[in-house]
């Protein structure tokens, strides 16, 4: 059975971890302040994440909806040292995900030959779901930042002032911790808004790396167990009381050109990403973008992403930061 975990602060500001089932209130996990701490207990005792929670004991009820309304819900994962949390992702992984990217890059180069984006997508269609025991084709991969770039529920998604665009990307992210023996252990999945600068990317696909160095928002809850093969959700943008854009999105392996195991393999094959104690949040991609339909977001607009089996949406408003003064001086 899949269960959910939510990190919150109580009325006094102390951290709490709550366990939720598909319905009903959450229950505070006794004596455990974070998902990271619970994962450490689980690995040390040979239990599952939920087994460790039940062994710790469940205390008082927690009204997660009320905590969300009061701004007390945290991102479902963090690390005591944010530099030891990696935000990474893969693109062109979903059936239909190449259309917008291909058009973006084709318009830029005005070419009749297949773009690199389309070629990468077709490689995934042909070899992204290998037979058991085999290794499939590697996907596109990108780096977004460290734990300081994680944005929690209800917190602003802040675009740098120099950005040319601030677009949502409704996705599922996998959350992992590296065990003391160097093995990646999946804690579960969460809703996510991967948040990118699509205008910069459109200028030249070699600027993809620049376009991805942005914060990313995580939904309130971590879902344990296997991700359903067919996940259906809705992504929308609100401007005040008006919904200015809304569209369903599909994810899960039935709607992807890559198997999740293949994406995980090609991330964790690098020894750098198997350092004990580190946390990884890995975004699996999307095929649905408001940018592809000509939407231009404005500061104050709210991104809202919801999908079953997650109980609560990922909801964040857009903010824009002032450009920093960059001056490099010799020592």
N, C-alpha and C positions, 0 to 999 in steps of 0.2 A: 504494500500500500504506500502510495506517495503521501508525504506530509510536507508541510510548509514551515519555514522558520522566518521570523521577522525580528530585526534588531530595533530597539526603541530606547528612548530615555524616559524615565518616570518623572513625576511632577517635581521631584527634587533634583533632577538632572542626572541621576545615576543611570548607568546602562543596564539594560535587561535584554534577555533573549526569550522570545515566545515561540511556542510550538502551536501550529494550527492544523486542523484537518480540513476536509472539503467544505464543511459547514460548521457553524457555531463559533463561539469566542476562542481566542487564543488562550494558552496557559503558559505562564511564566516558567521557564526552566530554572529550578532552584540552584542557586550558587554558581550560575554560569552567566557571564556578562556579555559574551560575544560568540558569534558563530566560529570565529577562529579558535577560541578557547575550547568550544565543544568539539571541533574537529581534532584538536590536539588530544583531548581525552579519548575520543573514539579510536584514534590510531594507537595510543598507548595501551589501551585495554583490549584491542582486537574486536571492538564492537562496530556496528554501523553507526551513522550519524544519529539516527532516531533511537537506536539502542542505547547510545550514550546519554541521550536526553532523558529517556525513560529511567535509566539507572540513576541519574542525578535526582530525579523526582520532579513532579509538576506541582507548582504552587498556585497562586491566585489567578483568576481569569484576567484576560487583557482584551479590551475593546479596541481592536486595531483601527477600525474606521474612525473612532474618536481620536485616537493618537495621530492618525493622518491629518485630521481636521485641525489638530492643535500643533502640527508641525514637529511632532516628537519622534517620527519614524525615520530611522537611518537607512542608508544603503544596506542591502542584505549581507554584504561582506566588506571587510576592511582588514588592514594589517597594522599591528602596533607600530611598524616603521613603514610609512607609505612607499618608500623607495623599493621595498620588497614586494610590491604588488604590480604586476604587469597588465596593461590594457593592450590587447592585440585583436586582430580580426582577419577574416577572409572575405573576399568579394567574388562576384560572378559565380556564386554557388547555388543560386535558385533558378528553377525553370522560369524563363522570362526575364531574368535579371540582366541579360546582355542587351536587351532592346534599347533601353535608355542610355546605357553607357556607350553602346556602339554608335547610336545617333549623335551623341555628344562629341565623340572623337572623330566620327566621319565628317561632321560639319566643320570641325576644326581643320581637317587635312584635305577635305574635298577629294577623296580618293575613291576609286572603284574597287580596289582590292580589299579583302577582309581586314578589319582593324585588328590590332593586337588584342583588344578586349574580346572581340568575337572569336578569335582563335583560341584564347584562353577559356572562354565559356564552352566552346565545342570540345576542347580537350577534356573538360570536366564531364560533359554529357557522355563522352565515349569511355572515359576511364576513371571517373570519380567514385564509382561504386564497385570496387573490385570483389572478386570471389573471396570467400573465407580463407584466411591464411595468406592472401596476396596483398601487395601494396599498390594503391592506385596512384593516379597522376597527382602531382602536388598542385594546390590551388594558388591563386593570388594571395599574398599575405601582407599585412601592414601593422605598424606599431602606432598606438595612439598616445601613450603616456604611462605614468605610474599612478600610485594610489591617490596622489594629490589631484588627479584629473577625474576622480569618481564623484558624481553628483547624486545626491540622495533624493528621495521623493519630496516633491514640492519645492525643492531648491532651484534657483535660477540656473539655466544653461547659458553660460556666458561666452559669447563669441569675441575673439580679439578684435580690436578696432581696425586692424589692417585687413581683416577678412573681407572677401568679396561676396560671400554668401554664408548663410547659417541654416542649413537644411536638416530636417529630421531623417532618421533611418530606423524604421521600426523593426526590431530584431529580437531574437532569442540569444542570450549569452550563456555559455557554460562557465561554471565557477569551479576552480581546482585548487588543491593544495598539494605541495610536494612533500611526501612522507620522508622520515629520517633516512630511509634506504634509497632515496632518489626516485621512487616511483610516483608518477602523477596519480592523484586520487580525486575523482570527480565528486564534489559536494552536491551539485545539482544545477539547476537552470533558473534564469530569471528573465523577465521582460527587460528590454533595453532600448534606449534611443542612442544610436551610435554617433549621430551629429557630425556633419561634415561640411566642407566648403566646396560645393559642386562647381561653382564658377571658376575657382582656381584650378580644379581638376580638368575642367573642359578646356582651359587654355592650353594645356599640354599634359598628356597622360603621365609624363615623367614628374609632374607636380603632385601626383597622387599622395606621395609621402607628406608633402606640405599640407595638403587638404585634410589629412586625417589627424594632424596634431591638434586636437581639440578635446575639450572635456566630453564625457559621456554620462548619460543618466541611466541609473538602474532602477527597475521597479521595486516595490516594497518587499517582495517575498522571494525566498529561495524555495524552489520545488525540488524535492528529492526524487530519486528513482529515475526511470527512463522517461525521456521526452516522448509524448505521443507522436506517432508518425505523421499525423495530419493535424496541424495547428492552424486555426482560423481566427483572425483578429481584425480589428479596425484601427486605423490610424487617422487622426483628425487634428485640425488646427482651429483653435478658438481665438477670436478677436473680440474681447469684451463678452457680450452675450450671444455673439453670432458665430456660427460654425462656417468658416470661410473655405474649408476643404475637408473632405472625408472620403476615405476609400478603404475597402477591405484588403487585407493582406494574408498571404498563405506562407506557412513555413512548416518545419518538420520534414523528415526524410522523403516522404511521398512527394513533396513539392520542391525537392532539391536535386541538383545534379551531382552532389557529393554526399557520401555517407558521413555521418558525424564522426565515426571512428577513423575515417580517412583524414578528415580535417584535424582531428586530435593527433593522429600519428605524425603528420607533417609539421605540426607545431612543436611537439615534445621530442622530436628526433634530435633536436639541438640540445647539447649538454647544458648550455647556458640556462635553458628553461627547465632544468631538472635539479635545481639547487634546493636542498631540504629547507622547509619552512616557508618558502616563497608561495605567494598566491597568484593565480592567473585568472583573469576575466577575459574570455575569448568570444568575440562576436561572430556569429555564423552567417551573416549576410541577409540581404533582403532583395525583393524585386519591386518594391512599392515606394515611390518618392513623390512628394508634392512638386519638387523641382522639375521633374520630367513633364509635368503638366502646366508649367509656367507660373507656379505660385511664387510670389515674393513675400517672404515673411517680414514682420516688423517687430521691433522691440516691444515687449509686453504681450505678444502673441503666446498662447499656451499650446504646447504639444501634448497630445493625449494618445496613449497607446494601450489597448486592452485586448486580451485574448484568453480564451479558456485553454488550459485549466487553471490559470492564475485568477485569484479572487479579486485582486485590486489592480487598478491601472497604473501605468507610469505617467506621471503628469508633471510637467515642468514649463515654466515661462522663459521666454527668450530675453536675455540681457546682452548688452554690448559694453565691453571694457574700453577704457581709454588706451591709446597706444603708449607703451612704455618708452622712456628715453633710453636708447641703447648706446652706451659709450664704452669702448674697450680701451683700457690703458695698460701700458707695460709696467711691470713691477720693477 
